[in-house]
Amino acid sequence: MVSHYLDGTVREVLPDAAVSHGIRIVETPNPRHWSKRQCAFSEWYGRNAGVGGLLPANIPIDEMAVEFGYIHKLVLGRDGSDFQYRIYGSRVAEAANLDMQGRWVSDHMPPHREVFLEHYLGMIVHPRLYVGQVHLAGDGLKTPRWRRADAPFGTDKDGVTGIIVMAVPESRD
């Protein structure tokens, strides 16, 4: 008997993060190769981002033309060395069979932990819209590719204080 948690994950099935042996985040700089959701995210970012590439810290994510289930809101913490998932998209949790709501990026298993941390911490140094894909390597993966778009938010005074992430399994895009 399969049992579902309230978040849509299944206990008896390992998440892709547990069976994959590699992960790459690859940028897709050419908008002609973006999905409709990535384009919509980019348009929302363009309407709201300031001159320095930051979205306002109080950005209204309800104006996005992307389903909330594919959105994460990460907030910088632990003295600037980690991000907490304040919002972890329910559709992402279901597709990945992994719910990170309230958890930290450093709670991911290796090599995912290192790759995601490096990527997100890099957005502090160079705040900008990032559009690309995540590629997982391994046998028996449920969702080996994800289309994503990331946008930093914060203030001129404090710099980047978090990141809004859209992650959509390629099979559903």
CORRA-V11891 format. One record per pair of residues at least 4 apart in sequence whose ideal C-beta (glycine too) atoms are under 8 Angstrom apart, sorted by the first residue. I is the first residue (numbers start at 1). GAP is how many residues later the second one is. D is the distance in whole Angstrom. If there is no record, write none. Layout:
i gap d
I GAP D
I GAP D
//
This chain:
i gap d
2 8 6
2 10 6
2 11 8
3 7 7
3 8 5
3 9 7
4 4 6
4 5 7
4 6 6
5 4 5
5 5 8
5 6 7
5 94 7
7 83 7
7 86 5
7 87 8
7 92 4
7 94 7
8 82 6
8 85 6
8 86 4
8 91 8
9 6 7
9 84 6
9 85 7
9 88 5
9 89 7
9 90 5
10 87 6
13 84 6
13 129 8
14 4 4
14 5 5
14 83 7
15 4 8
15 81 6
15 82 4
15 83 4
16 4 6
16 80 6
16 81 7
16 82 7
16 120 6
16 122 8
16 125 5
16 126 6
16 127 6
16 128 7
17 79 7
17 81 6
17 91 6
17 92 5
17 95 5
18 91 6
19 119 5
19 120 7
19 121 6
19 122 6
20 92 8
20 116 4
20 117 6
20 118 4
20 121 6
20 124 8
21 90 8
21 116 6
21 117 5
22 89 6
22 114 7
22 115 4
22 116 7
23 88 6
23 89 5
23 92 5
23 111 7
23 112 7
23 113 6
23 114 7
24 91 7
24 110 7
24 111 5
24 113 8
25 90 6
25 91 8
25 94 5
25 107 6
25 108 8
25 109 5
25 110 8
25 123 8
26 106 5
26 107 5
26 108 8
26 109 6
27 103 7
27 104 7
27 105 4
28 5 5
28 6 6
28 10 8
28 103 5
28 104 5
28 105 6
29 102 8
30 4 8
31 8 7
31 11 7
31 100 8
34 4 4
34 5 5
34 8 7
34 97 6
34 113 8
35 4 7
35 112 5
35 133 7
35 138 5
36 4 6
36 137 8
37 4 6
37 29 5
37 33 7
37 110 7
37 112 8
37 129 7
37 131 6
37 136 6
38 4 6
38 93 5
38 109 6
38 110 8
38 111 5
38 128 7
39 4 6
40 4 6
40 24 7
40 25 4
40 26 6
41 4 6
41 23 7
41 25 6
41 90 8
41 108 4
41 110 7
41 125 5
42 4 6
42 87 6
42 89 6
42 107 7
43 4 7
43 22 7
44 4 6
44 19 7
44 20 5
44 21 7
44 22 8
45 4 5
45 10 7
45 84 5
45 104 8
45 106 5
46 83 8
48 7 5
48 8 7
48 11 6
49 4 6
49 5 7
49 6 5
49 80 7
49 102 7
50 4 5
50 5 8
50 6 7
50 106 8
52 75 6
52 104 7
53 74 4
53 75 5
53 76 7
53 99 7
54 73 5
54 98 6
54 99 6
54 100 5
54 101 7
54 102 8
54 105 8
54 106 7
55 4 4
55 96 6
55 97 7
55 98 4
55 99 8
55 109 7
56 97 7
56 99 8
57 96 6
57 97 6
57 98 5
57 101 8
57 104 6
57 105 8
59 94 5
59 105 7
61 7 8
61 10 6
61 12 7
61 103 6
62 6 8
64 4 8
64 7 7
64 102 8
66 4 6
66 5 6
66 100 5
66 102 8
67 4 8
67 24 7
68 21 7
68 22 8
69 20 5
69 21 5
69 22 3
69 23 7
69 25 8
70 19 5
70 21 5
70 22 6
70 96 5
70 97 6
70 98 5
71 16 6
71 18 5
71 93 7
71 94 7
71 95 6
72 13 6
72 15 6
72 16 5
72 17 6
72 20 7
72 28 8
72 91 8
72 92 7
72 93 4
72 94 8
72 95 7
73 12 7
73 13 5
73 14 4
73 89 6
73 90 8
73 91 6
73 92 8
74 9 4
74 10 7
74 11 6
74 12 7
74 31 7
74 46 7
74 88 5
74 89 5
74 90 8
74 91 6
75 8 6
75 9 5
75 11 5
75 86 7
75 87 4
76 4 6
76 6 8
76 7 6
76 48 7
76 84 7
76 85 5
76 86 6
77 5 6
77 6 7
77 7 5
77 27 7
78 4 4
78 26 7
78 28 8
80 44 7
81 40 8
82 22 5
82 23 6
82 24 5
82 35 7
83 21 7
83 22 5
83 34 8
83 37 5
83 79 7
83 80 7
84 18 7
84 19 7
84 20 5
84 21 8
85 15 5
85 16 6
85 17 7
85 18 6
85 19 7
85 20 7
86 16 8
86 76 8
87 14 7
88 4 7
88 5 6
88 11 6
88 12 5
88 13 4
88 14 8
88 15 8
89 4 7
89 78 7
90 4 6
91 4 6
91 81 8
92 4 6
92 75 5
92 77 8
93 4 8
93 5 6
93 6 4
93 7 7
93 8 7
95 47 7
95 48 5
95 74 5
95 77 7
96 46 8
96 47 6
97 45 7
100 7 7
100 8 8
103 4 4
105 8 7
105 11 5
105 12 5
105 15 6
106 7 6
106 11 7
107 6 8
108 4 4
108 5 4
108 8 6
109 4 6
110 4 6
111 4 6
112 4 6
113 4 6
114 4 6
115 4 6
116 4 6
117 4 6
118 4 6
119 4 7
119 11 8
119 31 8
120 4 8
120 30 8
120 43 6
121 4 7
122 4 6
123 4 6
123 5 8
123 7 7
123 27 6
123 29 5
123 37 6
123 40 6
124 28 7
124 35 7
124 36 4
127 25 4
127 27 8
127 32 8
127 33 5
128 24 7
129 20 7
129 21 7
129 22 5
130 18 8
130 19 7
130 20 4
130 21 8
131 17 7
131 18 5
131 19 8
132 15 8
132 16 6
132 17 8
133 12 6
133 13 6
133 14 6
133 15 7
133 37 7
134 11 7
134 12 4
134 14 6
134 33 7
135 9 7
135 10 6
136 5 6
136 7 8
136 8 5
136 9 7
137 7 8
138 6 8
143 26 4
143 27 8
143 28 7
144 26 8
145 24 7
145 25 4
146 21 5
146 22 7
146 23 6
146 24 6
147 20 8
147 21 5
147 23 6
147 26 5
148 17 6
148 18 6
148 19 5
148 20 7
149 16 8
149 17 5
150 13 6
150 14 7
150 15 5
150 16 8
151 12 7
151 13 5
152 8 4
152 10 7
152 11 5
152 12 8
153 7 7
153 8 7
153 9 5
153 10 7
153 11 6
154 4 6
154 5 5
154 6 4
154 7 4
154 8 7
155 4 7
155 6 7
168 4 6
168 5 5
169 4 7
//
